[in-house]
Amino acid sequence: MKFQLFFLTIIISVGVNSVRCSDSQNKSKLIIIGAGSSGIAAATKLVAEGFEDFIILEAENRIGGRVHTIPYEGDASIDMGAQWVHGQEGNPVFQMAKEHQLVKEECPSYSGIMLVNSSRVPMDKDVDHKLLKMMDEIINEHDEDMLKYNGSLGDYVLDKLRATLNNNASLSHYLSSPRFEESFEFFGKFENSVDGSDSWFQTSAKGVAKYDLLKGCNVVVWKKGGYGNVLKLLLKQLPGQTPIDLGKKLILNKEVNKINWSDPSNILVESADGTIYTGEKVLITVSLGVLKTRPDLFVPPLPSWKKDAIEGLFFGSDAKIFLRFPHKWWPDEVEGFSLFWT
């Protein structure tokens, strides 16, 4: 899996000597827009360094952004957004969580996953795992061929997989079998969920080859509490810590409609309810998706190189569906199901 927490930050800065606002209560040296992980991380870092003259404007009625953990039953919780910790070495989330024994350091094997086709027939795990492992290795090898390949990720894997099977006497017969198509389609859907794409035939093979994964387990599991623990870690709300209180600085339900940075003496931030906030600097931590859908957010518009960067970066999406059953109908040894469609 290649998901990582992605912080996109734009800083708009003007002169700091003269700031004028008719309402001094709405004047700050710094305005942070967005109370997701990036905004909260910035705010807690500022407080730790002794800087207090800032406010945080958040459009939602909660903090966290794409980190959204909700309680379920007992000690269980559901992550509506970010879920696993991807990578261990050099990952600040893993390091913080490990220090407080919040994550499992061993990597889950998922050996209890049952493979079933659309006729409800369990499949031969040994064969399918071999095919899936081949495709996974093709992607994760990141060899020179992949860096030079100008086509899609799907085409690249298909070409490589066919060549590999042709050279494997014990598996070559699967090239002409429905099993090959089922496994290839399944892995493609899995890769789409990793990359946030509709089809891996639209994903750049070269782009994936340039993506660096952090070393160590790439699907680190939380012991309890889910990814919402990240917010607790940043706000130092765990036992033995001195909490950082952002209550007086955080304003929820404040969607920002306009950021006017045309006056060199101050920056005016207008919210949807008409309130105007003035700051010497503005730290924008909203997602790339918001920036893509709000080209009118900035007055004057952002410079062309920033707009080109926002336009050129792809922003995909995944959906999660949670199913609750009235009783447990699967065997104890089964951890989940992978569905292969004929």
N, C-alpha and C positions, 0 to 999 in steps of 0.2 A: 504494500500500500504506500502511496506517495503523498498523502495529505499532510500538510503541516499548517500550523497556525501562521496566517499571513498578515503581517502588519503593513498597511499602506498609509503612509503619513505624508501630508503636505503641510508645509509651514509657510504662512504668509507673514511677513515682517515689515513694519514701517518704523519711522522715527519714534524714539521712546521718550523724547523730552516734553512733548506737548500732547496731552490727551484731554479732549473736552467732551463732556456729556451733560445733558440737562438733568439727568437723574444719576446722582453719584452712586446709588445702590446698584446700578447696572453697569458699573465701570470696573474693569479689572485689568491687570497687566497682561494676563493670559486668559484666553477662552479655549477650552478643550471641547471639541465637537465630537460626540460619540462616547458612550460609556461601555464599550465592548472591552475585550481583553487589552487592546492597545491603549485605549483611553485610560482605563483603570491603572494599567502598569505605569503610564506616564505620570498620572496624578499621585500615586503612592511613592514613586521615585522622587517627585518634587517635594512632597511633604517630608520624606526622609532626609532630604538635603536642606531643609529649613525654608523652602519657598512656599508661601501660603496664599499669595495674592492671585488666585485663579478661580474660575468656575467651570463646571462641566455641564454641557447641554446635551440631553439624551432624548431622542424622539419617542422611544418606547416607555412603558411604565415600569421597566425593570432594567438592571444593569446586565452586562454579559454579551449582548449582541448574539453572535452565532454560537456562543457557549450558553446553553440553556438546559439545565438539569432540573427535573421535577421529581418530587417524591412519589413513590408508587405504593408499596406495602412493606411494613416493617422497616428493615434497613435497606430495602431495595430502592433503586431510583432509575429513571429513564433519561437518557441523554437525547434531547430533541435535536441537538446540533452536534458539535464536536464530541467525540467519544473516546477514541484510543489516543495514546501518546505514541507518536511515530518517531522511533529512533531513540537511542539512549545516549551515545557519546556526543557531547556538544549540545545536548538538548536542555535548555534551561528549565523547561516544564518538568522533565524527568528528574533533573537534579534536585529541584525544590521538593517534588513529591517523594522522592526516595529518602530525603533527609527526615521526613516525617512519617515514613513507612506507610504511604498512601497507595503505593502501586506494587504489583507483583513483578519481581525482577525476572522471573522465568517466563519464557515466551510460550504462549498457548500452542498446542500442537494441532488442535482441531481434528484429532484422530477419530473422534466420535461423530463426525459429520457423515450422514447417510446420503448417498447419491441415488436419486430416483428420476426416472424419465416420465414423460407426460402420460404414459400408459400405466403409471403407478408401479412399475417394475423396478426393483433395486438393480443397480448396475454394478458391473465388475470394477471394484475400486482399484484393484491393482493396475488394470489396463488404463483406466481413465486418469489415475494419478500420474502414470507415466507420461501420458499425453499432456496433461496440465503442467507437469513439472518441466517438460520440454519447452512449452510456450513461455513459462515463467522465466526459465534460464535464457531464452532468446532475448527477452526484453531486458533482463537485469544484467546481462553481460556487457551491454553498452559498448560493443566492439566498434572498430573502425568502419565496418560495413554499414552499421546503423547510423553513424555520424555522417556518412556520405550519401545516405539514401534520401532521395528527394520526394518519395511517395509517402503514403499514409502508414501508420503503425499497423493497421490490419493487414495491408498488403505485404508489409515487410515480414510479419510473423508468419503469414500464410506461405510466402516463398521459402523462408528458412525452414519451416516445419515440414513442408513437402520434401525438401532436399534432405533433411535429417531422416525422415521415415524411409525414403528411397534407399538410404544407406544402412537401414536397419532391417535385416532379414526377418526378424521375429515380429516386427510391427508394420512392415511395409504394406501388408494386405489391408490395413485399416484405412489407407488412402481412398479406397473405393467403397468403403462401408458407411452406413448411416452414423456409426459411432464417431467417425472423424468429424462429420458435420456437426453433430450434437456437442461434442467436446469443444470444437472451435467456436461455435456460437456461444456456449456457456462462458468460456474464458473471455471472449470479446465483451460480453455483458459485464463480467466482473471488472475488466479493465476500464470500461466506461464509467463504472461507479467510482473507480480510483481517480480517473482523470476529470470527472464531471463533464463527460462528453455524451452526445447522443449516439455516436457511432465511432468506433476506433478507425473506421475508414475516412474519418474527418480529422483525426488526430495526427500531428506530424511525428513521424518516427524519429527524425533528427532532433526535434524538440524534446522528446522523451529521453533520448540518449544524453542530452545535456543537463538533465535533471539530476541533482545530487541528493542521494538518500543519506540520512544520518545512520551511522553504524549502530549495530545492536538490534534488538527486537523491534520490529516495526509496527507491532500491534500490542503495545503494553497495556495491560488491563488494570483498572482501578480496583482496589480492594472493596471500597464502598464509597458512596457519595458522588461518583461520576466525575465528569470533567469540570463540574462546578467547583471542585476543590481548587482549581487554578485561581478563581476569584478569592476564595478564602485565604489562599497562600499569599496573594498579592496584598490583601487587606489585613494580613496577619491576624486572622480570626481563629487560629487553632489554639488548643490548650498550651499554656506556657508562653504565648506571644502577647505583645502589647498591641491591641487593635489600632488600626489607622482609621479615624472617623472622617469620612468624606461627606457626611450628612448635610452640613451647612454649605457645601460647595456644589453638591449635585442637584440638578434640577431636571426631574423626569417630565415626560410628556411635552417636551420642547423641541418639536421638529423645526429645523432651520430651513428657511425658504430662500434667504439671500445673504451673501457675504460681500459687502461693499468695501473694497480696499482702494477706492479711487482717491480718497482724501489722504494725503501724506501724514496728516496729524493724528489720525485714528482709523480703526477698522470697525465698521458697523455690521453687526450680525443680527439679522431680523428673523424672528421665529414666526411660526404659522399663526399665532394669536396676535401678532402685531407688535409684540415687545421687541425693543431694540437694545442690544447689549454692545458695549464699546470696549475694545481691548487694544493693547499695544501690539500684541501678537496673537495669532490664532493657530492652534494645533488641530488639524483635521484628521480624524482617525476613522472615518466612515469607510465602508467596504468599497471595493472597486465597482461592484454592481450599482451602488448609489451614485458614484461619480459618473458612470456611463449613462444612467437614466436622467441625470440632472445637469445638462450642459448649461442651463440658465442660472446655476447656483452662484456663479461668480460675476461680479461687476467691478471692473471690466473683466472680460473673459480671461481665462488662464492663457499664458503664452503658448504658442503653437507646439513647442516641443513637449510640454506637459499634456496638452490635448491629444497629441499623436500617441504618446505613451499610454494614456488611458484607453484610447480607441484601439490600439494595437494589442493590448493584453486581453487574452480570452478569459471569460468568467462563466464557468459552467455551474450546474447545480445537480444535487442529488435529492431524492425523496426517501423518507423513512416511513414505513407503515408498521404500526404495532398491532398485533393480533392477540386478543385474549380469549382463551378457550375455557369453557366451564369446568373441564376436568383434563387431567393429563392422559393423553391417549397414546403417547409414544413410549418406547422402552426406555428404561433408566440409562442404558449405555449410549443412547442417541443424544448428541449435543445440538443437532440441527440438521437441516436438509439443504442440499444443493440440487436445484431442479434443472434437468436436461430435457429440452423440448425436441420432439420428433417433428 
